[in-house]
Amino acid sequence: MLLPKEGRDLRKTAKRLGWFLLVVFLFDAFIAYLFFRYTQINQVLCGFIIICITAVLYLLFLLICAKIDKKKKEKLESSGKKDPFTHE
């Protein structure tokens, strides 16, 4: 069973990942459309390029989320306030 803090973190992570997947799927579909419409590129190569683009975007997404979480934690600790949802 998950603790309340773990459940909140899991929901937040799932929500962020859902938004990321939605945006990246639309972006990848647009890139694939451009490749097939204006170039004579092989389908396998197009898929590989899209996978590489998605991997780079995901790494950037993870880096940005880590920085945001770190700044929020530092801000909460520096303010001296306790998280109202934790029961420690």
N, CA, C and O of each residue as an XYZ file, in Angstrom:
352
protein
N       0.835     -1.180      0.000
C       0.000      0.000      0.000
C       0.880      1.243      0.000
O       1.912      1.288      0.670
N       0.465      2.235     -0.749
C       1.239      3.465     -0.862
C       0.911      4.422      0.270
O      -0.225      4.503      0.739
N       1.928      5.135      0.688
C       1.711      6.218      1.640
C       1.074      7.388      0.888
O       1.193      7.471     -0.334
N       0.402      8.289      1.601
C      -0.242      9.414      0.906
C       0.725     10.250      0.074
O       0.381     10.678     -1.028
N       1.938     10.489      0.591
C       2.928     11.283     -0.161
C       3.350     10.551     -1.428
O       3.493     11.169     -2.483
N       3.549      9.240     -1.333
C       3.939      8.463     -2.507
C       2.832      8.452     -3.551
O       3.104      8.539     -4.748
N       1.586      8.346     -3.105
C       0.453      8.374     -4.029
C       0.346      9.699     -4.762
O       0.064      9.739     -5.960
N       0.575     10.790     -4.028
C       0.541     12.120     -4.649
C       1.651     12.270     -5.669
O       1.439     12.794     -6.763
N       2.844     11.803     -5.300
C       3.973     11.887     -6.234
C       3.717     11.042     -7.479
O       4.052     11.454     -8.590
N       3.120      9.859     -7.296
C       2.816      8.992     -8.427
C       1.783      9.631     -9.351
O       1.934      9.579    -10.571
N       0.744     10.226     -8.792
C      -0.270     10.911     -9.608
C       0.333     12.093    -10.354
O       0.022     12.318    -11.524
N       1.204     12.857     -9.670
C       1.840     14.009    -10.314
C       2.733     13.555    -11.462
O       2.734     14.160    -12.534
N       3.485     12.498    -11.236
C       4.367     11.974    -12.277
C       3.567     11.429    -13.448
O       3.931     11.652    -14.603
N       2.483     10.720    -13.166
C       1.654     10.170    -14.238
C       0.984     11.273    -15.047
O       0.851     11.160    -16.265
N       0.570     12.323    -14.382
C      -0.055     13.445    -15.077
C       0.950     14.154    -15.982
O       0.635     14.489    -17.124
N       2.154     14.381    -15.471
C       3.199     15.007    -16.288
C       3.534     14.147    -17.496
O       3.675     14.653    -18.610
N       3.661     12.840    -17.270
C       4.003     11.931    -18.363
C       2.892     11.881    -19.403
O       3.166     11.796    -20.600
N       1.649     11.932    -18.961
C       0.523     11.947    -19.892
C       0.536     13.168    -20.796
O       0.323     13.058    -22.004
N       0.785     14.327    -20.213
C       0.871     15.553    -21.016
C       2.044     15.495    -21.983
O       1.937     15.908    -23.138
N       3.169     14.974    -21.491
C       4.347     14.855    -22.358
C       4.043     13.938    -23.540
O       4.350     14.277    -24.683
N       3.449     12.790    -23.274
C       3.150     11.842    -24.352
C       2.179     12.428    -25.372
O       2.331     12.206    -26.573
N       1.193     13.167    -24.905
C       0.241     13.792    -25.818
C       0.944     14.787    -26.746
O       0.743     14.762    -27.960
N       1.757     15.650    -26.171
C       2.450     16.663    -26.971
C       3.453     16.021    -27.918
O       3.532     16.403    -29.086
N       4.215     15.055    -27.434
C       5.230     14.416    -28.266
C       4.580     13.591    -29.369
O       5.100     13.545    -30.484
N       3.463     12.942    -29.086
C       2.780     12.179    -30.127
C       2.340     13.100    -31.267
O       2.518     12.764    -32.437
N       1.775     14.242    -30.936
C       1.355     15.184    -31.972
C       2.558     15.723    -32.742
O       2.503     15.851    -33.965
N       3.636     16.038    -32.040
C       4.840     16.531    -32.692
C       5.433     15.467    -33.612
O       5.831     15.768    -34.738
N       5.493     14.217    -33.131
C       6.034     13.128    -33.952
C       5.164     12.852    -35.171
O       5.678     12.558    -36.250
N       3.861     12.945    -35.005
C       2.972     12.748    -36.150
C       3.203     13.834    -37.195
O       3.190     13.550    -38.393
N       3.411     15.054    -36.762
C       3.688     16.151    -37.679
C       5.012     15.934    -38.412
O       5.096     16.133    -39.624
N       6.044     15.526    -37.671
C       7.350     15.257    -38.284
C       7.232     14.121    -39.299
O       7.785     14.212    -40.395
N       6.521     13.058    -38.946
C       6.356     11.928    -39.871
C       5.603     12.376    -41.123
O       5.950     11.970    -42.232
N       4.584     13.202    -40.955
C       3.838     13.716    -42.100
C       4.764     14.511    -43.031
O       4.728     14.341    -44.249
N       5.589     15.376    -42.441
C       6.522     16.158    -43.258
C       7.514     15.270    -43.989
O       7.817     15.501    -45.160
N       8.024     14.249    -43.298
C       8.960     13.329    -43.948
C       8.318     12.606    -45.130
O       8.920     12.516    -46.200
N       7.123     12.099    -44.948
C       6.479     11.325    -46.010
C       5.958     12.219    -47.131
O       5.908     11.799    -48.287
N       5.578     13.422    -46.803
C       4.997     14.318    -47.805
C       6.068     14.951    -48.692
O       5.890     15.042    -49.907
N       7.170     15.388    -48.100
C       8.130     16.196    -48.845
C       9.466     15.496    -49.124
O      10.310     16.060    -49.821
N       9.675     14.302    -48.607
C      10.916     13.588    -48.888
C      10.595     12.174    -49.324
O       9.474     11.699    -49.145
N      11.562     11.517    -49.886
C      11.412     10.123    -50.288
C      12.212      9.232    -49.326
O      12.887      8.293    -49.748
N      12.124      9.541    -48.049
C      12.902      8.830    -47.041
C      12.264      7.462    -46.770
O      11.046      7.299    -46.848
N      13.116      6.493    -46.451
C      12.639      5.154    -46.128
C      11.814      5.194    -44.834
O      12.099      5.993    -43.942
N      10.803      4.342    -44.734
C       9.922      4.349    -43.566
C      10.648      3.921    -42.300
O      10.384      4.447    -41.219
N      11.559      2.973    -42.434
C      12.321      2.523    -41.270
C      13.228      3.639    -40.762
O      13.333      3.849    -39.554
N      13.875      4.347    -41.663
C      14.727      5.466    -41.266
C      13.903      6.574    -40.629
O      14.334      7.195    -39.657
N      12.734      6.819    -41.168
C      11.840      7.826    -40.585
C      11.460      7.433    -39.157
O      11.467      8.273    -38.257
N      11.133      6.172    -38.952
C      10.800      5.694    -37.609
C      11.963      5.829    -36.651
O      11.784      6.220    -35.497
N      13.158      5.505    -37.127
C      14.342      5.635    -36.288
C      14.598      7.088    -35.908
O      14.940      7.375    -34.761
N      14.440      7.992    -36.844
C      14.633      9.423    -36.569
C      13.615      9.904    -35.542
O      13.959     10.657    -34.631
N      12.373      9.477    -35.685
C      11.323      9.883    -34.743
C      11.606      9.327    -33.354
O      11.386     10.018    -32.359
N      12.089      8.094    -33.270
C      12.431      7.509    -31.974
C      13.580      8.278    -31.327
O      13.558      8.524    -30.121
N      14.569      8.654    -32.106
C      15.694      9.437    -31.573
C      15.233     10.808    -31.082
O      15.649     11.256    -30.014
N      14.384     11.469    -31.851
C      13.860     12.777    -31.451
C      13.070     12.649    -30.150
O      13.208     13.477    -29.250
N      12.246     11.612    -30.055
C      11.445     11.393    -28.852
C      12.332     11.115    -27.645
O      12.056     11.609    -26.552
N      13.388     10.335    -27.825
C      14.292     10.033    -26.717
C      14.983     11.301    -26.211
O      15.102     11.504    -25.003
N      15.433     12.141    -27.120
C      16.086     13.395    -26.713
C      15.093     14.307    -25.992
O      15.431     14.909    -24.973
N      13.882     14.408    -26.511
C      12.861     15.238    -25.856
C      12.511     14.700    -24.479
O      12.273     15.477    -23.554
N      12.476     13.368    -24.326
C      12.166     12.773    -23.027
C      13.277     13.063    -22.015
O      12.995     13.339    -20.849
N      14.526     13.001    -22.451
C      15.624     13.325    -21.545
C      15.570     14.788    -21.114
O      15.814     15.107    -19.950
N      15.251     15.670    -22.047
C      15.079     17.085    -21.688
C      13.912     17.273    -20.716
O      13.999     18.057    -19.771
N      12.834     16.552    -20.959
C      11.659     16.605    -20.086
C      12.024     16.161    -18.670
O      11.639     16.812    -17.698
N      12.766     15.056    -18.547
C      13.176     14.585    -17.226
C      14.072     15.596    -16.527
O      13.933     15.822    -15.325
N      14.980     16.199    -17.261
C      15.873     17.200    -16.689
C      15.096     18.412    -16.185
O      15.349     18.906    -15.086
N      14.161     18.882    -16.981
C      13.351     20.041    -16.586
C      12.498     19.717    -15.369
O      12.412     20.529    -14.447
N      11.867     18.549    -15.346
C      11.034     18.160    -14.199
C      11.875     18.030    -12.930
O      11.428     18.424    -11.853
N      13.081     17.484    -13.044
C      13.958     17.354    -11.877
C      14.336     18.723    -11.333
O      14.357     18.926    -10.119
N      14.633     19.662    -12.222
C      14.990     21.017    -11.781
C      13.796     21.700    -11.112
O      13.959     22.381    -10.100
N      12.605     21.522    -11.670
C      11.408     22.124    -11.080
C      11.155     21.556     -9.690
O      10.879     22.304     -8.753
N      11.248     20.234     -9.553
C      11.021     19.606     -8.251
C      12.071     20.044     -7.231
O      11.751     20.259     -6.061
N      13.319     20.176     -7.672
C      14.385     20.597     -6.774
C      14.149     22.024     -6.286
O      14.326     22.316     -5.103
N      13.747     22.915     -7.199
C      13.489     24.308     -6.800
C      12.290     24.394     -5.849
O      12.308     25.173     -4.896
N      11.248     23.592     -6.110
C      10.096     23.604     -5.207
C      10.488     23.120     -3.821
O      10.059     23.690     -2.818
N      11.301     22.071     -3.761
C      11.730     21.545     -2.466
C      12.589     22.561     -1.731
O      12.405     22.770     -0.533
N      13.533     23.200     -2.434
C      14.372     24.217     -1.810
C      13.549     25.402     -1.323
O      13.803     25.941     -0.246
N      12.575     25.800     -2.109
C      11.729     26.932     -1.727
C      10.914     26.597     -0.483
O      10.752     27.437      0.402
N      10.399     25.369     -0.415
C       9.617     24.945      0.735
C      10.496     24.866      1.979
O      10.069     25.264      3.062
N      11.720     24.357      1.835
C      12.627     24.261      2.978
C      13.110     25.634      3.437
O      13.254     25.866      4.638
N      13.360     26.541      2.505
C      13.858     27.867      2.891
C      12.776     28.720      3.533
O      13.076     29.610      4.329
N      11.530     28.455      3.196
C      10.455     29.243      3.790
C      10.170     28.811      5.216
O       9.527     29.541      5.970
N      10.649     27.618      5.597
C      10.442     27.147      6.968
C       9.075     26.561      7.194
O       8.751     26.152      8.309
N       8.272     26.511      6.165
C       6.937     25.953      6.314
C       6.979     24.453      6.085
O       7.813     23.938      5.339
N       6.083     23.787      6.728
C       5.967     22.347      6.575
C       4.892     22.063      5.533
O       3.894     22.778      5.440
N       5.108     21.022      4.761
C       4.105     20.611      3.779
C       2.825     20.251      4.524
O       2.860     19.367      5.380
N       1.703     20.893      4.237
C       0.487     20.649      5.015
C      -0.092     19.256      4.796
O      -0.958     18.835      5.562
N       0.346     18.543      3.797
C      -0.236     17.246      3.514
C       0.569     16.090      4.084
O       0.134     14.940      4.010
N       1.731     16.375      4.650
C       2.519     15.308      5.245
C       2.218     15.222      6.727
O       1.957     16.232      7.381
N       2.256     14.020      7.245
C       1.952     13.806      8.674
C       3.169     13.207      9.352
O       3.133     12.059      9.796
N       4.226     13.960      9.435
C       5.464     13.487     10.059
C       5.644     14.120     11.398
O       6.630     13.848     12.082
